[in-house]
Amino acid sequence: MVSEIRLFTETEHLQKAQQYQAVLSSRLVNVNIDVIDQLNARFLRLNPELALCVDDQGLWLCANGMKMQPDWKAEIARLKRASLKSEMIARACNLSEKPNLIDATAGLGHDSLLMAHLGAHVILIERHPILFTLLEDSKKQAAGDPFLAKVVERIDLVFSDSTAYLQQQIGQDHQVDVVYLDPMFPQRDQNQQAIKKQAQVKKQMQLLHLLLPEDGEMDLGDNLLELAIQIAKRVIVKRPRLAVYLAERIPDHQWQGDACRFDAYFSK
């Protein structure tokens, strides 16, 4: 896991950058601030290494000429189009019942945001200190938006390893309505070429893959499925349409889309 990273900012945002530095330091990430003349596209192209940057829009992850943050405000148009009938994820997670839901594979938090908008009360778990800080920043910004404020009230961010968190819930005999899993690296599949065509990695995900390398650091979620089944009335696993079953476990039900599917495991 990243334990040291550079942070680029301009003089006018130095105080804000120092605040992020302090937060990340408390999460055991050493941040070295570089004050530069102009944080623009040219600078990012000339400094392709993985880093952070701070501007008037908050904290960003940057690399290879790109920058990324989990911009929840950018999801507003999608949320306004969404309904319980139109969204397959709503049927899979039974969102009409306003469930208590654990999202154990946070990513950029966009699915959690959608599920909270449609009525779920979501615990969003993330163990990586930089990604968690990005998510925390996005939630704070969203809380100031008139449309999103009520939505993000239904999202609780938890800085924890998902395996440890689920084990703790089992130990305390806690139960939830739904555990949602969307593993980042579902590369084992029945048709590798088809998966590659479906899963062209967006710029945001390219940067996440640099931050969260699969080799030696990230798992495929197999262990999470076995734990989730012990505490949830239903476990929903989002998969590319042609991917093999998580942990090679046949689901009790499926919802199939063009590019992805939702596998469901119901408590007996």
MILO-373328 format. One record per residue (C-alpha): chain; residue number from 1; x, y negated, z negated. Coordinates in steps of 0.001 Angstrom, whole numbers. Layout:
+-----+-----+---------+---------+---------+
! mol ! seq !       X !       Y !       Z !
+-----+-----+---------+---------+---------+
!   A ! NUM !       X !       Y !       Z !
...
+-----+-----+---------+---------+---------+
//
This chain:
+-----+-----+---------+---------+---------+
! mol ! seq !       X !       Y !       Z !
+-----+-----+---------+---------+---------+
!   A !   1 !       0 !       0 !       0 !
!   A !   2 !    1222 !   -3534 !     799 !
!   A !   3 !    3013 !   -4945 !   -2263 !
!   A !   4 !    4508 !   -8061 !    -645 !
!   A !   5 !    3248 !  -10321 !    2123 !
!   A !   6 !    3854 !  -13791 !    3589 !
!   A !   7 !    1165 !  -16446 !    3559 !
!   A !   8 !    1204 !  -19324 !    6052 !
!   A !   9 !    -565 !  -22597 !    5399 !
!   A !  10 !    -386 !  -26320 !    6127 !
!   A !  11 !     397 !  -28902 !    3440 !
!   A !  12 !   -3216 !  -29993 !    3041 !
!   A !  13 !   -4231 !  -26431 !    2089 !
!   A !  14 !   -1276 !  -25658 !    -175 !
!   A !  15 !   -3266 !  -25852 !   -3406 !
!   A !  16 !   -5863 !  -23443 !   -2045 !
!   A !  17 !   -3069 !  -21104 !    -882 !
!   A !  18 !   -1564 !  -21151 !   -4375 !
!   A !  19 !   -4909 !  -20143 !   -5827 !
!   A !  20 !   -5043 !  -17114 !   -3532 !
!   A !  21 !   -1416 !  -16378 !   -4432 !
!   A !  22 !   -2342 !  -16271 !   -8120 !
!   A !  23 !   -5323 !  -13984 !   -7516 !
!   A !  24 !   -3291 !  -11551 !   -5415 !
!   A !  25 !    -455 !  -11619 !   -7930 !
!   A !  26 !   -2919 !  -10462 !  -10599 !
!   A !  27 !   -3656 !   -7544 !   -8247 !
!   A !  28 !      50 !   -6684 !   -7945 !
!   A !  29 !     658 !   -8225 !   -4508 !
!   A !  30 !    3640 !  -10577 !   -4258 !
!   A !  31 !    2723 !  -13454 !   -1941 !
!   A !  32 !    5428 !  -15710 !    -475 !
!   A !  33 !    3961 !  -19011 !     742 !
!   A !  34 !    5404 !  -20669 !    3863 !
!   A !  35 !    4202 !  -24230 !    4458 !
!   A !  36 !    4232 !  -24942 !    8195 !
!   A !  37 !    3493 !  -27955 !   10365 !
!   A !  38 !     576 !  -26538 !   12311 !
!   A !  39 !   -1279 !  -23259 !   11915 !
!   A !  40 !   -2536 !  -22699 !   15444 !
!   A !  41 !   -2753 !  -20008 !   18121 !
!   A !  42 !     776 !  -20664 !   19354 !
!   A !  43 !    2233 !  -20263 !   15875 !
!   A !  44 !     371 !  -16974 !   15407 !
!   A !  45 !    1685 !  -15655 !   18729 !
!   A !  46 !    5256 !  -16549 !   17767 !
!   A !  47 !    4882 !  -14881 !   14359 !
!   A !  48 !    3346 !  -11492 !   15141 !
!   A !  49 !    4125 !   -9720 !   11873 !
!   A !  50 !    1299 !   -8856 !    9494 !
!   A !  51 !     690 !  -11819 !    7175 !
!   A !  52 !   -1973 !  -13935 !    5512 !
!   A !  53 !   -2936 !  -17501 !    6337 !
!   A !  54 !   -5086 !  -20127 !    4669 !
!   A !  55 !   -6943 !  -22960 !    6383 !
!   A !  56 !  -10114 !  -24950 !    5790 !
!   A !  57 !  -12150 !  -21775 !    6368 !
!   A !  58 !  -10402 !  -19815 !    3630 !
!   A !  59 !   -8193 !  -16735 !    3617 !
!   A !  60 !   -7346 !  -14771 !    6768 !
!   A !  61 !   -5338 !  -11697 !    7714 !
!   A !  62 !   -3194 !  -12345 !   10785 !
!   A !  63 !    -903 !  -10407 !   13151 !
!   A !  64 !    -101 !  -10148 !   16852 !
!   A !  65 !   -1561 !  -13562 !   17641 !
!   A !  66 !   -4889 !  -12753 !   16016 !
!   A !  67 !   -6495 !  -13599 !   12705 !
!   A !  68 !   -9371 !  -11940 !   10926 !
!   A !  69 !  -11594 !  -12328 !    7896 !
!   A !  70 !  -14819 !  -10495 !    6982 !
!   A !  71 !  -16927 !  -13416 !    8219 !
!   A !  72 !  -20334 !  -12668 !    6738 !
!   A !  73 !  -21773 !  -15932 !    8033 !
!   A !  74 !  -21115 !  -14711 !   11580 !
!   A !  75 !  -23525 !  -11820 !   10873 !
!   A !  76 !  -26535 !  -14084 !   10319 !
!   A !  77 !  -27847 !  -13743 !   13880 !
!   A !  78 !  -27705 !   -9953 !   13620 !
!   A !  79 !  -29452 !  -10006 !   10251 !
!   A !  80 !  -32256 !  -12189 !   11580 !
!   A !  81 !  -32895 !   -9663 !   14371 !
!   A !  82 !  -32798 !   -6668 !   12030 !
!   A !  83 !  -35835 !   -4923 !   10588 !
!   A !  84 !  -36572 !   -1704 !    8766 !
!   A !  85 !  -38071 !    -303 !   11962 !
!   A !  86 !  -35337 !   -1393 !   14373 !
!   A !  87 !  -32248 !    -313 !   12415 !
!   A !  88 !  -31311 !    3368 !   12393 !
!   A !  89 !  -29262 !    2783 !    9235 !
!   A !  90 !  -32454 !    1632 !    7509 !
!   A !  91 !  -34202 !    4923 !    8227 !
!   A !  92 !  -31136 !    6955 !    7260 !
!   A !  93 !  -30640 !    5160 !    3931 !
!   A !  94 !  -34383 !    4870 !    3206 !
!   A !  95 !  -34018 !    1114 !    2768 !
!   A !  96 !  -37783 !     590 !    2651 !
!   A !  97 !  -37579 !    1933 !    -920 !
!   A !  98 !  -35020 !    -759 !   -1893 !
!   A !  99 !  -32520 !    1826 !   -3137 !
!   A ! 100 !  -29587 !    1465 !   -5474 !
!   A ! 101 !  -26747 !    2228 !   -3085 !
!   A ! 102 !  -22977 !    2733 !   -3326 !
!   A ! 103 !  -20939 !    1888 !    -241 !
!   A ! 104 !  -17732 !    3782 !    -977 !
!   A ! 105 !  -15935 !    2792 !    2249 !
!   A ! 106 !  -16161 !    -994 !    2311 !
!   A ! 107 !  -14400 !   -1970 !    5546 !
!   A ! 108 !  -15428 !   -5523 !    6386 !
!   A ! 109 !  -18660 !   -5194 !    4418 !
!   A ! 110 !  -20930 !   -5791 !    7402 !
!   A ! 111 !  -23005 !   -2632 !    6900 !
!   A ! 112 !  -23407 !   -3464 !    3205 !
!   A ! 113 !  -24539 !   -6960 !    4132 !
!   A ! 114 !  -27147 !   -5540 !    6510 !
!   A ! 115 !  -28365 !   -3005 !    3955 !
!   A ! 116 !  -28647 !   -5685 !    1257 !
!   A ! 117 !  -30571 !   -7902 !    3685 !
!   A ! 118 !  -33017 !   -5049 !    4273 !
!   A ! 119 !  -33571 !   -4551 !     544 !
!   A ! 120 !  -30836 !   -2341 !    -926 !
!   A ! 121 !  -28919 !   -3188 !   -4091 !
!   A ! 122 !  -25343 !   -2420 !   -3071 !
!   A ! 123 !  -22197 !   -1629 !   -5020 !
!   A ! 124 !  -19373 !   -2208 !   -2537 !
!   A ! 125 !  -16119 !    -493 !   -3474 !
!   A ! 126 !  -12664 !   -1418 !   -2158 !
!   A ! 127 !   -9281 !    -409 !   -3557 !
!   A ! 128 !   -6900 !   -2413 !   -1360 !
!   A ! 129 !   -6100 !   -5698 !   -3150 !
!   A ! 130 !   -5781 !   -7779 !      22 !
!   A ! 131 !   -8949 !   -6465 !    1641 !
!   A ! 132 !  -10824 !   -6800 !   -1647 !
!   A ! 133 !   -9688 !  -10430 !   -1921 !
!   A ! 134 !  -10845 !  -11090 !    1650 !
!   A ! 135 !  -14238 !   -9566 !     847 !
!   A ! 136 !  -14455 !  -11560 !   -2374 !
!   A ! 137 !  -13750 !  -14764 !    -444 !
!   A ! 138 !  -16402 !  -13903 !    2154 !
!   A ! 139 !  -18987 !  -13289 !    -544 !
!   A ! 140 !  -18220 !  -16625 !   -2206 !
!   A ! 141 !  -18590 !  -18459 !    1092 !
!   A ! 142 !  -21801 !  -16585 !    1910 !
!   A ! 143 !  -23250 !  -17515 !   -1485 !
!   A ! 144 !  -23193 !  -21152 !    -362 !
!   A ! 145 !  -25270 !  -20438 !    2748 !
!   A ! 146 !  -29050 !  -20905 !    2375 !
!   A ! 147 !  -29850 !  -17773 !    4387 !
!   A ! 148 !  -27232 !  -15475 !    2838 !
!   A ! 149 !  -27391 !  -16595 !    -794 !
!   A ! 150 !  -30234 !  -14237 !   -1769 !
!   A ! 151 !  -28702 !  -11403 !     249 !
!   A ! 152 !  -25305 !  -11467 !   -1444 !
!   A ! 153 !  -26965 !  -11549 !   -4872 !
!   A ! 154 !  -27757 !   -7893 !   -4143 !
!   A ! 155 !  -24089 !   -7018 !   -3508 !
!   A ! 156 !  -21668 !   -6248 !   -6324 !
!   A ! 157 !  -17992 !   -5980 !   -5348 !
!   A ! 158 !  -15957 !   -3444 !   -7322 !
!   A ! 159 !  -12158 !   -3378 !   -7144 !
!   A ! 160 !  -11529 !     341 !   -7494 !
!   A ! 161 !  -10456 !    3513 !   -5749 !
!   A ! 162 !  -13658 !    5158 !   -4513 !
!   A ! 163 !  -12598 !    8624 !   -5615 !
!   A ! 164 !  -11900 !    7407 !   -9143 !
!   A ! 165 !  -15144 !    5390 !   -9204 !
!   A ! 166 !  -17314 !    8328 !   -8118 !
!   A ! 167 !  -15555 !   10643 !  -10585 !
!   A ! 168 !  -16308 !    8118 !  -13333 !
!   A ! 169 !  -19988 !    8056 !  -12371 !
!   A ! 170 !  -20099 !   11851 !  -12457 !
!   A ! 171 !  -18422 !   11871 !  -15868 !
!   A ! 172 !  -21018 !    9415 !  -17200 !
!   A ! 173 !  -23861 !   11397 !  -15587 !
!   A ! 174 !  -24965 !    8370 !  -13559 !
!   A ! 175 !  -27248 !    8872 !  -10564 !
!   A ! 176 !  -27904 !    6604 !   -7566 !
!   A ! 177 !  -30353 !    6738 !   -4707 !
!   A ! 178 !  -27805 !    6621 !   -1877 !
!   A ! 179 !  -24067 !    6891 !   -1320 !
!   A ! 180 !  -23006 !    5543 !    2076 !
!   A ! 181 !  -19761 !    6679 !    3732 !
!   A ! 182 !  -18203 !    5286 !    6901 !
!   A ! 183 !  -14604 !    6587 !    6952 !
!   A ! 184 !  -12205 !    4356 !    8875 !
!   A ! 185 !  -10286 !    7118 !   10644 !
!   A ! 186 !  -12724 !    9759 !   11940 !
!   A ! 187 !  -10258 !   10879 !   14628 !
!   A ! 188 !  -10953 !   14604 !   14481 !
!   A ! 189 !  -13599 !   15224 !   17107 !
!   A ! 190 !  -15152 !   17642 !   19523 !
!   A ! 191 !  -14318 !   15536 !   22576 !
!   A ! 192 !  -11278 !   13300 !   22023 !
!   A ! 193 !  -11569 !   11381 !   25292 !
!   A ! 194 !  -15215 !   10555 !   24747 !
!   A ! 195 !  -14499 !    9326 !   21231 !
!   A ! 196 !  -11696 !    7102 !   22481 !
!   A ! 197 !  -14003 !    5537 !   25050 !
!   A ! 198 !  -16674 !    4914 !   22423 !
!   A ! 199 !  -14300 !    3612 !   19772 !
!   A ! 200 !  -12388 !     842 !   21505 !
!   A ! 201 !  -11011 !    -900 !   18455 !
!   A ! 202 !  -12164 !   -4481 !   18088 !
!   A ! 203 !   -9658 !   -7164 !   17168 !
!   A ! 204 !  -10880 !   -7217 !   13579 !
!   A ! 205 !  -10382 !   -3483 !   13244 !
!   A ! 206 !   -6956 !   -3654 !   14876 !
!   A ! 207 !   -5785 !   -5870 !   12039 !
!   A ! 208 !   -7438 !   -3654 !    9436 !
!   A ! 209 !   -5598 !    -660 !   10860 !
!   A ! 210 !   -2329 !   -2541 !   10409 !
!   A ! 211 !   -3226 !   -3343 !    6812 !
!   A ! 212 !   -4564 !     139 !    6039 !
!   A ! 213 !   -2328 !    2604 !    7906 !
!   A ! 214 !   -3729 !    6101 !    8123 !
!   A ! 215 !    -396 !    7813 !    7592 !
!   A ! 216 !      72 !    8595 !    3920 !
!   A ! 217 !   -2374 !    6013 !    2619 !
!   A ! 218 !   -5884 !    6502 !    3886 !
!   A ! 219 !   -7947 !    9687 !    3859 !
!   A ! 220 !  -10808 !   10696 !    6101 !
!   A ! 221 !  -13425 !   10701 !    3365 !
!   A ! 222 !  -13754 !   14475 !    3011 !
!   A ! 223 !  -13218 !   14366 !    -759 !
!   A ! 224 !  -15693 !   11487 !   -1130 !
!   A ! 225 !  -18498 !   13564 !     367 !
!   A ! 226 !  -18170 !   16309 !   -2236 !
!   A ! 227 !  -18174 !   13753 !   -5066 !
!   A ! 228 !  -21029 !   11692 !   -3611 !
!   A ! 229 !  -23298 !   14720 !   -3322 !
!   A ! 230 !  -23051 !   15164 !   -7095 !
!   A ! 231 !  -24485 !   11739 !   -7954 !
!   A ! 232 !  -26787 !   10710 !   -5091 !
!   A ! 233 !  -30283 !   11688 !   -3992 !
!   A ! 234 !  -28974 !   11307 !    -456 !
!   A ! 235 !  -25536 !   10822 !    1040 !
!   A ! 236 !  -25368 !    9143 !    4444 !
!   A ! 237 !  -22247 !    9505 !    6590 !
!   A ! 238 !  -21784 !    7281 !    9624 !
!   A ! 239 !  -19845 !    9054 !   12390 !
!   A ! 240 !  -18962 !    8547 !   16052 !
!   A ! 241 !  -21607 !   10442 !   18001 !
!   A ! 242 !  -19297 !   13328 !   18973 !
!   A ! 243 !  -17194 !   13549 !   15811 !
!   A ! 244 !  -17043 !   16732 !   13757 !
!   A ! 245 !  -18915 !   16884 !   10476 !
!   A ! 246 !  -17231 !   15285 !    7483 !
!   A ! 247 !  -15523 !   17984 !    5373 !
!   A ! 248 !  -16882 !   20440 !    7978 !
!   A ! 249 !  -20174 !   20387 !    6083 !
!   A ! 250 !  -23334 !   20720 !    8165 !
!   A ! 251 !  -25795 !   17923 !    7311 !
!   A ! 252 !  -29399 !   18466 !    6271 !
!   A ! 253 !  -30611 !   15924 !    8826 !
!   A ! 254 !  -29249 !   13576 !   11511 !
!   A ! 255 !  -30206 !   10318 !   13165 !
!   A ! 256 !  -28568 !   10074 !   16608 !
!   A ! 257 !  -27707 !    6883 !   18479 !
!   A ! 258 !  -25844 !    6238 !   21724 !
!   A ! 259 !  -22449 !    5570 !   20099 !
!   A ! 260 !  -22829 !    6796 !   16528 !
!   A ! 261 !  -24935 !    9004 !   14336 !
!   A ! 262 !  -25907 !    9197 !   10677 !
!   A ! 263 !  -25537 !   12562 !    8925 !
!   A ! 264 !  -27669 !   13019 !    5804 !
!   A ! 265 !  -27089 !   15282 !    2821 !
!   A ! 266 !  -30020 !   15512 !     387 !
!   A ! 267 !  -29858 !   16535 !   -3260 !
!   A ! 268 !  -31362 !   19933 !   -3835 !
+-----+-----+---------+---------+---------+
//
